Amino acid sequence: MLKGFASTLGAAALPGILAACGDSGGSDKGSSGGNSVTFGSNYSDPAPKQAFAALTQAATTSAGVNIKVNTTDHNTFQNNINSYLQGTPDDLFTWFAGYRMQFFAQQGLIANIDDVWDKIGSNFNAASQGLSKGLDGHYYFVPIYNYPWVVFYNKSTFTEKGYTIPKTWDDFMALVKKMKTDGLIPMAYADKDGWPALGTFDIINLRVNGYDYHINLMKHKVPWTDSKVTDVFNQWAELLPYCQTGSTGRIWQDAAKTLENKQAGMMFQGTNQVAAQYVTDGKDLSDLDFFPFPEINPTYGQDYMDAPTDGFCISKNAKNAAAAKKVLEYIGTAPAEATYLKTDQWDVALANNASVPTYNAIQQKSVQAIAACKSVSQFMDRDTDPGFADNVMIPAIQKFITNPSAGNIKTLQGQIEAQAKTIFTS
């Protein structure tokens, strides 16, 4: 269902491919038993990779389990997860909360970890607990952090140009027009990987139609031909002329560099990407700031945002589930999250009473921004059927970005709905 280069080779071939792409961390005595496990990781970018190494080293010390980390490029890992889990996967693997996890749990590819949650449950609030459960009410996931999708800017640029933070869509449009006049790219933008622009659809839908409508659309309880979906695309089309051109041929890291280099005035994406890239590139993180996406419909204001939660699962085909559970019992604690966030300068902890004295201004503001929301969504490819997000919405949105005309919007809505009917009724 999730297509990628490995799908043509068969499920059994994928773990070998992942191992060839990966690297190890920690000691390894094999994962067939004893106190050794393998951990499949999509933390391939330098900054999160370093934070994950610190976490697994601490887990080895605390849980007494030797951990071998197999790191794979983030997009390759995500695109081939179905084949990976059906083959000979690692004992543990990095993944995403909510429906993205629930789908594979329902397929019997992720192990039930109710016994782990019997020990760590009090460490998390009800929202985090709910995101960690499958559709059957059992636990399959242990969270580590979340992060907001917001509009980033350089404080020095705003000060130099005299820009003010926009609160409403009209304010926002006036700002992007002024930036363009001033010779800046108003919005750094990239969608070569397909998933970044899903976040733009999410936030505009949340602002125009609210949280309940957005979630119902993700579950196909609302047809994609609905006029309120048209409203989202029309609103987005108004902004596109002020977004960096050629976005479908650009990766988000390169878009972030235009913000870093002050060629662009703003960029809408997650702290997990933009702030992390500033750290990786050695840029001045103290100059980076953000604001929640502006209000469009006063009924919903700025009440909602995407704040994806990342964490870990145990493969149903794990060779050493007992040792893997020991690792998750440690990871599901406030000290473990604090250890991870000593290196991670862009995400925020989820465990109750997590003491993270290393939080910088971006992280402190992230906590406040997420807490100010009435509800948070998980991101389109996590809130809807994974195959629908990857195989239908990504190409449809890329076609929209290339041609945001009214006629093309209507055509795309019809095509999306036709495919959604097949996927959500099968």
Sequence and secondary structure as in RCSB ss.txt:
>XXXX:A:sequence
MLKGFASTLGAAALPGILAACGDSGGSDKGSSGGNSVTFGSNYSDPAPKQAFAALTQAATTSAGVNIKVNTTDHN
TFQNNINSYLQGTPDDLFTWFAGYRMQFFAQQGLIANIDDVWDKIGSNFNAASQGLSKGLDGHYYFVPIYNYPWV
VFYNKSTFTEKGYTIPKTWDDFMALVKKMKTDGLIPMAYADKDGWPALGTFDIINLRVNGYDYHINLMKHKVPWT
DSKVTDVFNQWAELLPYCQTGSTGRIWQDAAKTLENKQAGMMFQGTNQVAAQYVTDGKDLSDLDFFPFPEINPTY
GQDYMDAPTDGFCISKNAKNAAAAKKVLEYIGTAPAEATYLKTDQWDVALANNASVPTYNAIQQKSVQAIAACKS
VSQFMDRDTDPGFADNVMIPAIQKFITNPSAGNIKTLQGQIEAQAKTIFTS
>XXXX:A:secstr
    GGGGT GGGHHHHHHHH    S    SSSTTEEEEEE   SHHHHHHHHHHHHHHHHHH  EEEEEE  HH
HHHHTHHHHHHSS  SEEEEESTHHHHHHHHTT B   HHHHHHHGGGS HHHHHHTB TTS B  EEEEE  EE
EEEEHHHHHHHT     BHHHHHHHHHHHHHTT EEEE   TTSSHHHHHHHHHHHHHH HHHHHHHHTTSS TT
SHHHHHHHHHHHHHGGGB TTGGG  HHHHHHHHHTTSEEEEEEETTTHHHHHHHTT  GGGEEEE   BSSTTT
TT EEE  EEEEEEBTT S HHHHHHHHHHHTSHHHHHHHHHH SS EE STT   TT  HHHHHHHHHHHT SE
EE  HHHHS HHHIIIIIHHHHHHHHH   HHHHHHHHHHHHHHHHHHHH 
